[in-house]
Amino acid sequence: MFELISAAMRRKRPPTHGLFDTVSMDFRVGLLDLDLNLHLNNAKYLKFMDRCRLEHSVCTGLLNEMIQARCNAVVANTEVAYVRELRPYQQFSVLTRVLGWDEKYVYYEQRFESQGKLHTHALLRLVNMYGGKSISPQAVQEMTGINQTSPALPEFVEQWKTLLQTKRRHTEQGLDIPAE
């Protein structure tokens, strides 16, 4: 709750970063962040990711523009690769950036790094909402007056989109996962 109050209070400050800039936040793994294996719990990764996307939106001025336009963004999909564990009291940084958007989603990349090494990599796609309905990133651009052009999405994002489309077709067909 403190993060939301802080973000609300800071949202009207002038942006310190561009929309496509990487925003970094530093943390330390606390004892309450651990699971039974004594490393950062996978649910805590998502909490840190939410916090860092909020900070990214404050630093880029996006939060203020979205609130004024009465829009919000909701995570539609997340893909997380856990490369190395984060141990108790270990310091780490979360780097957050917008990769771009297509006709429906905005794509984010978030990296957990410690001592110059990648520990976790995440891709997210968010859908913008207005009045309880999804709207295109282009509509948000028009509503907020941000008016930026999306760079071409990286090949790995295009491949992830293909995987998500295949998965959606599979689940819509009601196919069962074969038992082993």
C-alpha positions in Angstrom: 0.0 0.0 0.0 2.9 2.3 0.8 4.2 2.0 -2.8 0.8 3.0 -4.2 0.6 6.1 -2.0 4.2 7.0 -2.8 3.5 6.6 -6.6 0.3 8.7 -6.3 2.2 11.5 -4.6 5.1 11.4 -7.1 3.1 10.9 -10.3 2.8 14.6 -11.2 6.5 15.2 -11.1 8.2 15.8 -14.4 9.4 12.5 -16.1 13.0 11.5 -15.4 13.1 8.8 -18.1 11.7 8.3 -21.6 9.1 5.7 -22.3 11.6 3.2 -23.8 14.3 3.9 -21.2 15.2 1.2 -18.6 14.3 2.0 -15.1 16.3 0.2 -12.4 15.4 -0.4 -8.7 17.6 -2.0 -6.1 16.5 -4.5 -3.5 17.8 -7.1 -1.0 16.3 -10.5 -0.4 14.7 -10.5 3.0 13.9 -13.4 5.3 10.2 -13.1 4.6 10.9 -13.4 0.8 12.3 -16.9 1.1 10.7 -20.3 0.3 11.6 -23.7 1.7 14.6 -23.9 -0.5 16.0 -20.7 1.1 15.9 -18.6 -2.0 13.6 -15.9 -3.3 10.1 -17.3 -3.5 8.6 -17.3 -7.1 5.6 -15.4 -6.0 7.8 -12.6 -4.6 9.3 -12.2 -8.1 5.9 -11.1 -9.4 5.5 -8.7 -6.5 8.9 -7.1 -7.2 7.9 -7.0 -10.9 4.6 -5.2 -10.2 6.5 -2.7 -8.0 9.0 -2.0 -10.6 6.5 -1.5 -13.4 4.7 1.0 -11.2 8.0 2.8 -10.7 8.7 2.7 -14.4 5.3 4.4 -15.1 6.0 7.1 -12.5 9.5 7.8 -13.9 8.3 8.0 -17.5 5.2 10.1 -16.7 3.0 7.3 -18.0 1.1 6.8 -14.6 0.0 10.4 -14.5 -1.2 10.4 -18.1 -3.0 7.1 -17.7 -4.8 8.3 -14.5 -5.8 11.5 -16.2 -7.2 9.6 -19.2 -8.9 7.1 -16.8 -7.1 4.2 -18.3 -5.2 1.4 -16.6 -3.1 -1.6 -17.7 -3.7 -5.2 -16.7 -1.1 -8.0 -17.1 -2.4 -10.5 -19.7 0.5 -12.9 -19.9 3.8 -13.4 -18.1 6.8 -15.7 -19.0 9.5 -16.0 -16.4 12.8 -17.8 -16.8 14.6 -18.4 -13.5 18.3 -18.6 -14.4 20.0 -18.3 -11.0 18.6 -18.2 -7.5 18.6 -15.2 -5.3 19.8 -16.1 -1.8 19.0 -14.6 1.6 20.3 -11.0 2.0 21.6 -10.9 -1.6 21.3 -7.5 -3.3 19.8 -7.4 -6.7 18.4 -4.9 -9.2 15.3 -5.2 -11.3 15.5 -3.5 -14.7 12.3 -2.7 -16.4 11.6 -1.4 -19.9 8.9 -1.2 -22.5 9.8 -3.2 -25.6 6.9 -1.8 -27.7 3.4 -2.7 -28.6 1.2 -4.2 -31.3 -2.4 -3.7 -32.1 -3.6 -5.1 -28.8 -0.8 -5.4 -26.2 2.1 -3.5 -24.7 5.2 -5.7 -24.1 7.6 -5.3 -21.1 10.9 -6.9 -20.3 12.1 -7.2 -16.7 15.5 -8.5 -15.6 16.7 -9.4 -12.2 20.5 -8.9 -12.0 23.0 -9.3 -9.2 26.8 -8.8 -9.3 26.7 -8.3 -13.0 24.8 -11.6 -13.7 21.3 -12.3 -15.0 19.3 -14.2 -12.4 15.8 -14.0 -13.8 14.3 -12.8 -17.1 10.6 -12.0 -17.6 8.4 -11.0 -20.5 5.0 -9.5 -19.9 2.2 -8.3 -22.1 -0.3 -5.9 -20.8 -3.7 -4.9 -22.1 -5.0 -1.4 -21.7 -8.4 -0.9 -20.2 -10.9 2.0 -20.3 -14.4 1.7 -18.9 -14.0 -2.0 -18.2 -13.1 -2.8 -21.8 -9.8 -3.4 -23.5 -8.6 -0.7 -25.8 -5.6 -0.6 -28.2 -2.3 1.0 -27.4 -3.0 3.4 -30.2 -6.2 4.5 -28.5 -4.2 5.1 -25.3 -1.7 7.1 -27.2 -4.5 9.3 -28.5 -6.2 9.6 -25.1 -3.0 10.5 -23.2 -1.3 12.6 -25.9 1.9 10.6 -25.6 2.0 9.9 -29.3 5.1 7.7 -29.6 5.8 5.1 -32.3 6.6 1.6 -31.2 9.9 0.2 -32.2 9.8 -3.2 -34.0 9.3 -5.9 -31.4 12.3 -8.2 -30.9 12.2 -11.6 -32.6 11.9 -13.4 -29.3 8.7 -11.5 -28.5 7.3 -12.4 -31.9 8.1 -16.1 -31.2 6.4 -15.8 -27.7 3.3 -14.3 -29.4 3.2 -17.3 -31.7 3.4 -19.7 -28.7 0.6 -17.8 -26.9 -1.6 -18.0 -30.0 -1.0 -21.8 -30.3 -1.7 -22.2 -26.6 -4.9 -20.2 -26.9 -6.1 -22.4 -29.8 -5.3 -25.5 -27.8 -7.3 -24.3 -24.8 -10.2 -23.0 -26.8 -10.5 -26.4 -28.5 -10.9 -28.0 -25.1 -8.1 -30.4 -25.7 -7.0 -32.4 -22.7 -3.4 -32.8 -21.8 -2.5 -36.4 -22.3 -1.7 -38.4 -19.2 1.7 -40.0 -19.0 
